[in-house]
Amino acid sequence: MIKKPLLYLLIFFSFIGFSQEQISLISWNIRDFGRTKNSEELDKMADILRDADIVAIQEVVSGYGGAQAVAKLADNLNRKGAKWDYVISNPTHSSKYVTERYAFIWKTKNIKIKNRGELITELDSLVDREPFFLDFFIKGQKLTVLNFHSRPHDKNPEAEITAITDYLIGLEIDNPVILAGDFNVNEKDSVFAPIKQAGFQASVVNAKTTLKNACKSSGYLNHAIDNIFYSKMVKKLEGRVIDFVRFCENVWAARQLSDHLPVVLEFEIE
């Protein structure tokens, strides 16, 4: 029989242990999202994402098809046991063949928003596709998430990363911040040193996230360019890549969903 003082102590520490909300955030570059996905593929994507709490999507096409695809994906997620909501950004202020949208999808049970997010226009002249940010409120505490897709690796994405880093440092934000996306640069590159010095850390380290056109002797994974960077007030529990390919013979079918793998950050807000 447990004595009362010990019982109270156990209850106290149980309360402390469960008072923080554990959140899972997935970032995924879904190639040409809104142009190429059928209903079966959308359902497969929903199965991959269903355990997340927040999903940040890059490469949503700028036309009507992009918004429609996000809505259909959210509807598929709603059929899998939880209630989800979504927002889609305006098209980025980019040249014709570079313009895209971003999207966030999240479970509404414990996560709220107070606005529909916006593109960071201050970065318009410094990047090809300005980031999209949204403030989430988890048990009343604000979490700011930036969603970003950089220019290709041979068009100096490092300059964009530097601009975003300078922007974040200049804001002096006093709430938890996450920067998620496809950076087209490996997190171990020196261009990320300033954001790491500012207290941000990478969710995954040198983890390959893109798919080759076909499986070769070296496997089917290619570049380590997708990541989630989180600020000091975010306590990382786990960071990983979701490899939904698994076997060489699945590469072609996997690439019908995307040529990128999703990156996951499981965390608590401190």
Phi and psi restraints in degrees (value plus and minus 20) as a CYANA .aco file:
   2 ILE   PHI     -99.5   -59.5
   2 ILE   PSI     106.8   146.8
   3 LYS   PHI     -88.5   -48.5
   3 LYS   PSI     133.6   173.6
   4 LYS   PHI     -77.8   -37.8
   4 LYS   PSI     -67.3   -27.3
   5 PRO   PHI     -78.3   -38.3
   5 PRO   PSI     -60.3   -20.3
   6 LEU   PHI     -88.8   -48.8
   6 LEU   PSI     -58.1   -18.1
   7 LEU   PHI     -81.9   -41.9
   7 LEU   PSI     -64.8   -24.8
   8 TYR   PHI     -82.1   -42.1
   8 TYR   PSI     -57.8   -17.8
   9 LEU   PHI     -86.1   -46.1
   9 LEU   PSI     -62.4   -22.4
  10 LEU   PHI     -83.5   -43.5
  10 LEU   PSI     -60.5   -20.5
  11 ILE   PHI     -84.3   -44.3
  11 ILE   PSI     -61.8   -21.8
  12 PHE   PHI     -80.8   -40.8
  12 PHE   PSI     -67.9   -27.9
  13 PHE   PHI     -92.4   -52.4
  13 PHE   PSI     -48.3    -8.3
  14 SER   PHI     -85.1   -45.1
  14 SER   PSI     -60.6   -20.6
  15 PHE   PHI     -84.6   -44.6
  15 PHE   PSI     -63.2   -23.2
  16 ILE   PHI     -82.1   -42.1
  16 ILE   PSI     -62.1   -22.1
  17 GLY   PHI     -86.4   -46.4
  17 GLY   PSI     -49.7    -9.7
  18 PHE   PHI    -127.7   -87.7
  18 PHE   PSI     -15.3    24.7
  19 SER   PHI     -94.5   -54.5
  19 SER   PSI     -45.4    -5.4
  20 GLN   PHI    -108.2   -68.2
  20 GLN   PSI     118.3   158.3
  21 GLU   PHI    -105.7   -65.7
  21 GLU   PSI     104.2   144.2
  22 GLN   PHI    -105.8   -65.8
  22 GLN   PSI     106.8   146.8
  23 ILE   PHI    -141.8  -101.8
  23 ILE   PSI     121.1   161.1
  24 SER   PHI    -135.6   -95.6
  24 SER   PSI     102.6   142.6
  25 LEU   PHI    -136.7   -96.7
  25 LEU   PSI     111.5   151.5
  26 ILE   PHI    -134.1   -94.1
  26 ILE   PSI     113.8   153.8
  27 SER   PHI    -133.4   -93.4
  27 SER   PSI     112.1   152.1
  28 TRP   PHI    -167.5  -127.5
  28 TRP   PSI     103.4   143.4
  29 ASN   PHI    -105.0   -65.0
  29 ASN   PSI      88.3   128.3
  30 ILE   PHI    -121.8   -81.8
  30 ILE   PSI      85.0   125.0
  31 ARG   PHI     -74.8   -34.8
  31 ARG   PSI     107.9   147.9
  32 ASP   PHI      30.1    70.1
  32 ASP   PSI      24.3    64.3
  33 PHE   PHI     -88.6   -48.6
  33 PHE   PSI      97.6   137.6
  34 GLY   PHI      93.5   133.5
  34 GLY   PSI     -23.8    16.2
  35 ARG   PHI    -135.3   -95.3
  35 ARG   PSI     -48.1    -8.1
  36 THR   PHI    -150.3  -110.3
  36 THR   PSI     -22.3    17.7
  37 LYS   PHI    -115.5   -75.5
  37 LYS   PSI     110.2   150.2
  38 ASN   PHI    -114.4   -74.4
  38 ASN   PSI     159.0   199.0
  39 SER   PHI     -85.1   -45.1
  39 SER   PSI     -56.1   -16.1
  40 GLU   PHI     -85.9   -45.9
  40 GLU   PSI     -61.6   -21.6
  41 GLU   PHI     -87.4   -47.4
  41 GLU   PSI     -58.8   -18.8
  42 LEU   PHI     -82.0   -42.0
  42 LEU   PSI     -57.5   -17.5
  43 ASP   PHI     -89.6   -49.6
  43 ASP   PSI     -57.2   -17.2
  44 LYS   PHI     -83.3   -43.3
  44 LYS   PSI     -59.4   -19.4
  45 MET   PHI     -84.8   -44.8
  45 MET   PSI     -60.0   -20.0
  46 ALA   PHI     -83.2   -43.2
  46 ALA   PSI     -56.5   -16.5
  47 ASP   PHI     -84.2   -44.2
  47 ASP   PSI     -56.1   -16.1
  48 ILE   PHI     -88.5   -48.5
  48 ILE   PSI     -55.0   -15.0
  49 LEU   PHI    -116.3   -76.3
  49 LEU   PSI     -30.8     9.2
  50 ARG   PHI     -80.2   -40.2
  50 ARG   PSI     -47.0    -7.0
  51 ASP   PHI    -107.0   -67.0
  51 ASP   PSI     -24.5    15.5
  52 ALA   PHI     -98.5   -58.5
  52 ALA   PSI     143.5   183.5
  53 ASP   PHI    -123.1   -83.1
  53 ASP   PSI     -55.2   -15.2
  54 ILE   PHI    -153.5  -113.5
  54 ILE   PSI     117.1   157.1
  55 VAL   PHI    -145.2  -105.2
  55 VAL   PSI     108.3   148.3
  56 ALA   PHI    -128.5   -88.5
  56 ALA   PSI     102.6   142.6
  57 ILE   PHI    -134.8   -94.8
  57 ILE   PSI     113.3   153.3
  58 GLN   PHI    -130.6   -90.6
  58 GLN   PSI     140.8   180.8
  59 GLU   PHI      49.1    89.1
  59 GLU   PSI      19.6    59.6
  60 VAL   PHI     -99.8   -59.8
  60 VAL   PSI     107.5   147.5
  61 VAL   PHI     -84.2   -44.2
  61 VAL   PSI     130.9   170.9
  62 SER   PHI     -98.0   -58.0
  62 SER   PSI     -40.1    -0.1
  63 GLY   PHI     -98.4   -58.4
  63 GLY   PSI    -194.3  -154.3
  64 TYR   PHI     -79.4   -39.4
  64 TYR   PSI     -52.8   -12.8
  65 GLY   PHI     -80.6   -40.6
  65 GLY   PSI     -51.5   -11.5
  66 GLY   PHI     -85.9   -45.9
  66 GLY   PSI     -69.2   -29.2
  67 ALA   PHI     -82.0   -42.0
  67 ALA   PSI     -58.9   -18.9
  68 GLN   PHI     -84.8   -44.8
  68 GLN   PSI     -60.5   -20.5
  69 ALA   PHI     -86.0   -46.0
  69 ALA   PSI     -61.1   -21.1
  70 VAL   PHI     -83.0   -43.0
  70 VAL   PSI     -63.0   -23.0
  71 ALA   PHI     -81.8   -41.8
  71 ALA   PSI     -60.6   -20.6
  72 LYS   PHI     -88.1   -48.1
  72 LYS   PSI     -58.9   -18.9
  73 LEU   PHI     -84.2   -44.2
  73 LEU   PSI     -62.8   -22.8
  74 ALA   PHI     -82.2   -42.2
  74 ALA   PSI     -58.3   -18.3
  75 ASP   PHI     -85.3   -45.3
  75 ASP   PSI     -61.2   -21.2
  76 ASN   PHI     -81.8   -41.8
  76 ASN   PSI     -61.0   -21.0
  77 LEU   PHI     -84.4   -44.4
  77 LEU   PSI     -57.6   -17.6
  78 ASN   PHI     -83.0   -43.0
  78 ASN   PSI     -41.5    -1.5
  79 ARG   PHI    -106.6   -66.6
  79 ARG   PSI     -18.8    21.2
  80 LYS   PHI    -132.8   -92.8
  80 LYS   PSI       3.8    43.8
  81 GLY   PHI      88.7   128.7
  81 GLY   PSI     -23.9    16.1
  82 ALA   PHI    -160.4  -120.4
  82 ALA   PSI     139.3   179.3
  83 LYS   PHI    -114.5   -74.5
  83 LYS   PSI     108.4   148.4
  84 TRP   PHI    -141.6  -101.6
  84 TRP   PSI     132.8   172.8
  85 ASP   PHI    -149.6  -109.6
  85 ASP   PSI     149.5   189.5
  86 TYR   PHI    -171.5  -131.5
  86 TYR   PSI     137.1   177.1
  87 VAL   PHI    -153.7  -113.7
  87 VAL   PSI     131.0   171.0
  88 ILE   PHI    -146.5  -106.5
  88 ILE   PSI     115.6   155.6
  89 SER   PHI     -94.5   -54.5
  89 SER   PSI     144.2   184.2
  90 ASN   PHI     -86.5   -46.5
  90 ASN   PSI     142.2   182.2
  91 PRO   PHI     -79.6   -39.6
  91 PRO   PSI     123.2   163.2
  92 THR   PHI     -86.4   -46.4
  92 THR   PSI     134.9   174.9
  93 HIS   PHI    -103.2   -63.2
  93 HIS   PSI      58.8    98.8
  94 SER   PHI    -152.6  -112.6
  94 SER   PSI     149.2   189.2
  95 SER   PHI     -85.0   -45.0
  95 SER   PSI     144.8   184.8
  96 LYS   PHI     -71.8   -31.8
  96 LYS   PSI     -64.2   -24.2
  97 TYR   PHI    -113.8   -73.8
  97 TYR   PSI     -12.2    27.8
  98 VAL   PHI    -135.7   -95.7
  98 VAL   PSI     -42.3    -2.3
  99 THR   PHI     -79.4   -39.4
  99 THR   PSI     113.5   153.5
 100 GLU   PHI    -162.5  -122.5
 100 GLU   PSI     156.6   196.6
 101 ARG   PHI    -137.5   -97.5
 101 ARG   PSI     145.9   185.9
 102 TYR   PHI    -137.3   -97.3
 102 TYR   PSI     143.5   183.5
 103 ALA   PHI    -163.9  -123.9
 103 ALA   PSI     128.9   168.9
 104 PHE   PHI    -141.3  -101.3
 104 PHE   PSI     118.7   158.7
 105 ILE   PHI    -149.6  -109.6
 105 ILE   PSI     117.8   157.8
 106 TRP   PHI    -170.1  -130.1
 106 TRP   PSI     135.9   175.9
 107 LYS   PHI     -97.2   -57.2
 107 LYS   PSI     113.3   153.3
 108 THR   PHI    -109.7   -69.7
 108 THR   PSI     -27.8    12.2
 109 LYS   PHI     -78.8   -38.8
 109 LYS   PSI     -69.1   -29.1
 110 ASN   PHI    -139.3   -99.3
 110 ASN   PSI     -16.0    24.0
 111 ILE   PHI    -143.6  -103.6
 111 ILE   PSI     107.8   147.8
 112 LYS   PHI    -143.6  -103.6
 112 LYS   PSI     141.1   181.1
 113 ILE   PHI    -151.1  -111.1
 113 ILE   PSI     140.1   180.1
 114 LYS   PHI    -137.9   -97.9
 114 LYS   PSI     -29.4    10.6
 115 ASN   PHI    -169.1  -129.1
 115 ASN   PSI    -198.8  -158.8
 116 ARG   PHI    -124.0   -84.0
 116 ARG   PSI      -3.4    36.6
 117 GLY   PHI      57.0    97.0
 117 GLY   PSI     151.0   191.0
 118 GLU   PHI    -180.1  -140.1
 118 GLU   PSI     136.8   176.8
 119 LEU   PHI     -92.9   -52.9
 119 LEU   PSI     125.9   165.9
 120 ILE   PHI    -105.9   -65.9
 120 ILE   PSI      71.9   111.9
 121 THR   PHI     -86.5   -46.5
 121 THR   PSI     -42.6    -2.6
 122 GLU   PHI     -81.3   -41.3
 122 GLU   PSI     -42.1    -2.1
 123 LEU   PHI    -119.8   -79.8
 123 LEU   PSI     -15.8    24.2
 124 ASP   PHI     -73.6   -33.6
 124 ASP   PSI     -63.8   -23.8
 125 SER   PHI    -103.3   -63.3
 125 SER   PSI     -27.8    12.2
 126 LEU   PHI    -125.9   -85.9
 126 LEU   PSI     -34.8     5.2
 127 VAL   PHI    -154.8  -114.8
 127 VAL   PSI     138.0   178.0
 128 ASP   PHI     -92.8   -52.8
 128 ASP   PSI     -59.2   -19.2
 129 ARG   PHI    -149.9  -109.9
 129 ARG   PSI      82.7   122.7
 130 GLU   PHI     -83.0   -43.0
 130 GLU   PSI     124.3   164.3
 131 PRO   PHI     -83.8   -43.8
 131 PRO   PSI     137.0   177.0
 132 PHE   PHI    -132.8   -92.8
 132 PHE   PSI     108.7   148.7
 133 PHE   PHI    -142.8  -102.8
 133 PHE   PSI     132.1   172.1
 134 LEU   PHI    -164.8  -124.8
 134 LEU   PSI     117.4   157.4
 135 ASP   PHI    -113.9   -73.9
 135 ASP   PSI     101.1   141.1
 136 PHE   PHI    -121.4   -81.4
 136 PHE   PSI     129.7   169.7
 137 PHE   PHI    -141.8  -101.8
 137 PHE   PSI      94.7   134.7
 138 ILE   PHI    -132.9   -92.9
 138 ILE   PSI      90.7   130.7
 139 LYS   PHI      32.5    72.5
 139 LYS   PSI      19.1    59.1
 140 GLY   PHI      65.2   105.2
 140 GLY   PSI     -30.3     9.7
 141 GLN   PHI    -114.9   -74.9
 141 GLN   PSI     112.1   152.1
 142 LYS   PHI    -100.0   -60.0
 142 LYS   PSI     115.7   155.7
 143 LEU   PHI    -147.3  -107.3
 143 LEU   PSI     100.0   140.0
 144 THR   PHI    -116.2   -76.2
 144 THR   PSI     106.2   146.2
 145 VAL   PHI    -140.1  -100.1
 145 VAL   PSI     106.6   146.6
 146 LEU   PHI    -123.3   -83.3
 146 LEU   PSI     115.5   155.5
 147 ASN   PHI    -136.5   -96.5
 147 ASN   PSI     104.9   144.9
 148 PHE   PHI    -164.0  -124.0
 148 PHE   PSI     120.3   160.3
 149 HIS   PHI    -146.7  -106.7
 149 HIS   PSI      93.4   133.4
 150 SER   PHI     -99.6   -59.6
 150 SER   PSI     150.2   190.2
 151 ARG   PHI     -91.3   -51.3
 151 ARG   PSI     145.2   185.2
 152 PRO   PHI     -79.5   -39.5
 152 PRO   PSI     141.3   181.3
 153 HIS   PHI     -82.2   -42.2
 153 HIS   PSI     -45.7    -5.7
 154 ASP   PHI    -114.9   -74.9
 154 ASP   PSI      -8.6    31.4
 155 LYS   PHI    -143.1  -103.1
 155 LYS   PSI      10.7    50.7
 156 ASN   PHI      43.7    83.7
 156 ASN   PSI      37.2    77.2
 157 PRO   PHI     -84.6   -44.6
 157 PRO   PSI     -40.2    -0.2
 158 GLU   PHI     -78.1   -38.1
 158 GLU   PSI     -57.0   -17.0
 159 ALA   PHI     -84.0   -44.0
 159 ALA   PSI     -57.0   -17.0
 160 GLU   PHI     -88.2   -48.2
 160 GLU   PSI     -62.2   -22.2
 161 ILE   PHI     -81.9   -41.9
 161 ILE   PSI     -60.2   -20.2
 162 THR   PHI     -83.2   -43.2
 162 THR   PSI     -62.5   -22.5
 163 ALA   PHI     -83.7   -43.7
 163 ALA   PSI     -62.3   -22.3
 164 ILE   PHI     -88.2   -48.2
 164 ILE   PSI     -60.1   -20.1
 165 THR   PHI     -79.3   -39.3
 165 THR   PSI     -68.9   -28.9
 166 ASP   PHI     -79.8   -39.8
 166 ASP   PSI     -59.3   -19.3
 167 TYR   PHI     -83.4   -43.4
 167 TYR   PSI     -67.2   -27.2
 168 LEU   PHI     -84.5   -44.5
 168 LEU   PSI     -63.9   -23.9
 169 ILE   PHI     -84.4   -44.4
 169 ILE   PSI     -58.0   -18.0
 170 GLY   PHI     -88.1   -48.1
 170 GLY   PSI     -45.6    -5.6
 171 LEU   PHI     -90.8   -50.8
 171 LEU   PSI     -50.7   -10.7
 172 GLU   PHI      32.1    72.1
 172 GLU   PSI      30.9    70.9
 173 ILE   PHI     -88.4   -48.4
 173 ILE   PSI     117.1   157.1
 174 ASP   PHI    -124.6   -84.6
 174 ASP   PSI      -4.3    35.7
 175 ASN   PHI    -141.9  -101.9
 175 ASN   PSI     144.6   184.6
 176 PRO   PHI     -79.3   -39.3
 176 PRO   PSI     121.5   161.5
 177 VAL   PHI    -152.5  -112.5
 177 VAL   PSI     120.0   160.0
 178 ILE   PHI    -148.0  -108.0
 178 ILE   PSI     114.6   154.6
 179 LEU   PHI    -135.4   -95.4
 179 LEU   PSI      92.4   132.4
 180 ALA   PHI    -140.8  -100.8
 180 ALA   PSI     126.4   166.4
 181 GLY   PHI     137.5   177.5
 181 GLY   PSI    -186.8  -146.8
 182 ASP   PHI    -124.3   -84.3
 182 ASP   PSI      90.8   130.8
 183 PHE   PHI    -118.9   -78.9
 183 PHE   PSI     -30.2     9.8
 184 ASN   PHI      35.0    75.0
 184 ASN   PSI       0.9    40.9
 185 VAL   PHI    -163.2  -123.2
 185 VAL   PSI     119.1   159.1
 186 ASN   PHI     -88.7   -48.7
 186 ASN   PSI     119.4   159.4
 187 GLU   PHI     -82.1   -42.1
 187 GLU   PSI     -38.5     1.5
 188 LYS   PHI    -101.4   -61.4
 188 LYS   PSI     -27.1    12.9
 189 ASP   PHI     -84.7   -44.7
 189 ASP   PSI     128.9   168.9
 190 SER   PHI     -83.8   -43.8
 190 SER   PSI     -40.3    -0.3
 191 VAL   PHI     -83.1   -43.1
 191 VAL   PSI     -42.1    -2.1
 192 PHE   PHI    -107.9   -67.9
 192 PHE   PSI     -24.1    15.9
 193 ALA   PHI     -77.2   -37.2
 193 ALA   PSI     -65.1   -25.1
 194 PRO   PHI     -82.0   -42.0
 194 PRO   PSI     -59.3   -19.3
 195 ILE   PHI     -91.5   -51.5
 195 ILE   PSI     -51.6   -11.6
 196 LYS   PHI     -90.0   -50.0
 196 LYS   PSI     -58.4   -18.4
 197 GLN   PHI     -84.8   -44.8
 197 GLN   PSI     -46.7    -6.7
 198 ALA   PHI    -101.0   -61.0
 198 ALA   PSI     -18.6    21.4
 199 GLY   PHI      86.3   126.3
 199 GLY   PSI     -20.9    19.1
 200 PHE   PHI    -104.1   -64.1
 200 PHE   PSI     127.9   167.9
 201 GLN   PHI    -149.1  -109.1
 201 GLN   PSI     134.7   174.7
 202 ALA   PHI    -107.0   -67.0
 202 ALA   PSI     119.9   159.9
 203 SER   PHI     -89.7   -49.7
 203 SER   PSI     -59.0   -19.0
 204 VAL   PHI    -145.6  -105.6
 204 VAL   PSI     129.8   169.8
 205 VAL   PHI    -136.7   -96.7
 205 VAL   PSI      97.2   137.2
 206 ASN   PHI      30.5    70.5
 206 ASN   PSI      22.1    62.1
 207 ALA   PHI    -122.0   -82.0
 207 ALA   PSI     101.4   141.4
 208 LYS   PHI     -87.3   -47.3
 208 LYS   PSI     115.0   155.0
 209 THR   PHI    -149.4  -109.4
 209 THR   PSI     -22.3    17.7
 210 THR   PHI    -133.0   -93.0
 210 THR   PSI     138.8   178.8
 211 LEU   PHI    -127.9   -87.9
 211 LEU   PSI     118.2   158.2
 212 LYS   PHI     -91.6   -51.6
 212 LYS   PSI     144.8   184.8
 213 ASN   PHI     -86.3   -46.3
 213 ASN   PSI     -49.1    -9.1
 214 ALA   PHI    -172.4  -132.4
 214 ALA   PSI     139.0   179.0
 215 CYS   PHI     -95.8   -55.8
 215 CYS   PSI     112.8   152.8
 216 LYS   PHI    -142.5  -102.5
 216 LYS   PSI    -195.4  -155.4
 217 SER   PHI     -80.6   -40.6
 217 SER   PSI     -47.8    -7.8
 218 SER   PHI    -108.2   -68.2
 218 SER   PSI     -15.9    24.1
 219 GLY   PHI      81.3   121.3
 219 GLY   PSI    -186.2  -146.2
 220 TYR   PHI    -131.9   -91.9
 220 TYR   PSI     -23.4    16.6
 221 LEU   PHI    -111.1   -71.1
 221 LEU   PSI     127.8   167.8
 222 ASN   PHI    -141.7  -101.7
 222 ASN   PSI    -105.0   -65.0
 223 HIS   PHI    -129.4   -89.4
 223 HIS   PSI     128.1   168.1
 224 ALA   PHI    -118.2   -78.2
 224 ALA   PSI      62.1   102.1
 225 ILE   PHI    -147.2  -107.2
 225 ILE   PSI     -30.4     9.6
 226 ASP   PHI    -119.5   -79.5
 226 ASP   PSI     120.4   160.4
 227 ASN   PHI    -182.4  -142.4
 227 ASN   PSI     153.2   193.2
 228 ILE   PHI    -152.9  -112.9
 228 ILE   PSI      96.8   136.8
 229 PHE   PHI    -120.6   -80.6
 229 PHE   PSI     114.8   154.8
 230 TYR   PHI    -148.5  -108.5
 230 TYR   PSI     127.0   167.0
 231 SER   PHI    -105.0   -65.0
 231 SER   PSI     159.2   199.2
 232 LYS   PHI     -79.8   -39.8
 232 LYS   PSI     -52.7   -12.7
 233 MET   PHI    -101.5   -61.5
 233 MET   PSI     -16.7    23.3
 234 VAL   PHI    -124.2   -84.2
 234 VAL   PSI     104.9   144.9
 235 LYS   PHI    -118.5   -78.5
 235 LYS   PSI      91.0   131.0
 236 LYS   PHI     -92.1   -52.1
 236 LYS   PSI     110.8   150.8
 237 LEU   PHI    -120.4   -80.4
 237 LEU   PSI     -59.6   -19.6
 238 GLU   PHI    -182.6  -142.6
 238 GLU   PSI     124.0   164.0
 239 GLY   PHI    -149.9  -109.9
 239 GLY   PSI     116.9   156.9
 240 ARG   PHI    -181.0  -141.0
 240 ARG   PSI     147.8   187.8
 241 VAL   PHI    -127.1   -87.1
 241 VAL   PSI     117.1   157.1
 242 ILE   PHI    -109.2   -69.2
 242 ILE   PSI      85.4   125.4
 243 ASP   PHI    -112.1   -72.1
 243 ASP   PSI      74.5   114.5
 244 PHE   PHI    -108.0   -68.0
 244 PHE   PSI     -14.3    25.7
 245 VAL   PHI    -106.3   -66.3
 245 VAL   PSI     -80.7   -40.7
 246 ARG   PHI      52.4    92.4
 246 ARG   PSI     -65.8   -25.8
 247 PHE   PHI    -150.9  -110.9
 247 PHE   PSI     128.5   168.5
 248 CYS   PHI     -73.5   -33.5
 248 CYS   PSI     -59.8   -19.8
 249 GLU   PHI     -86.9   -46.9
 249 GLU   PSI     -29.9    10.1
 250 ASN   PHI    -115.9   -75.9
 250 ASN   PSI     -20.8    19.2
 251 VAL   PHI     -80.7   -40.7
 251 VAL   PSI     -67.1   -27.1
 252 TRP   PHI     -80.9   -40.9
 252 TRP   PSI     -67.3   -27.3
 253 ALA   PHI     -84.3   -44.3
 253 ALA   PSI     -58.5   -18.5
 254 ALA   PHI     -83.0   -43.0
 254 ALA   PSI     -59.3   -19.3
 255 ARG   PHI     -89.4   -49.4
 255 ARG   PSI     -33.8     6.2
 256 GLN   PHI     -91.1   -51.1
 256 GLN   PSI     -44.4    -4.4
 257 LEU   PHI    -102.5   -62.5
 257 LEU   PSI     -73.2   -33.2
 258 SER   PHI    -189.6  -149.6
 258 SER   PSI     140.5   180.5
 259 ASP   PHI    -114.5   -74.5
 259 ASP   PSI      -9.6    30.4
 260 HIS   PHI    -142.7  -102.7
 260 HIS   PSI     130.0   170.0
 261 LEU   PHI    -115.3   -75.3
 261 LEU   PSI     129.8   169.8
 262 PRO   PHI     -93.1   -53.1
 262 PRO   PSI     127.3   167.3
 263 VAL   PHI    -130.4   -90.4
 263 VAL   PSI     119.5   159.5
 264 VAL   PHI    -138.9   -98.9
 264 VAL   PSI     118.4   158.4
 265 LEU   PHI    -145.0  -105.0
 265 LEU   PSI      98.7   138.7
 266 GLU   PHI    -122.0   -82.0
 266 GLU   PSI     111.2   151.2
 267 PHE   PHI    -175.2  -135.2
 267 PHE   PSI     148.3   188.3
 268 GLU   PHI    -144.5  -104.5
 268 GLU   PSI     134.2   174.2
 269 ILE   PHI    -113.7   -73.7
 269 ILE   PSI     105.6   145.6
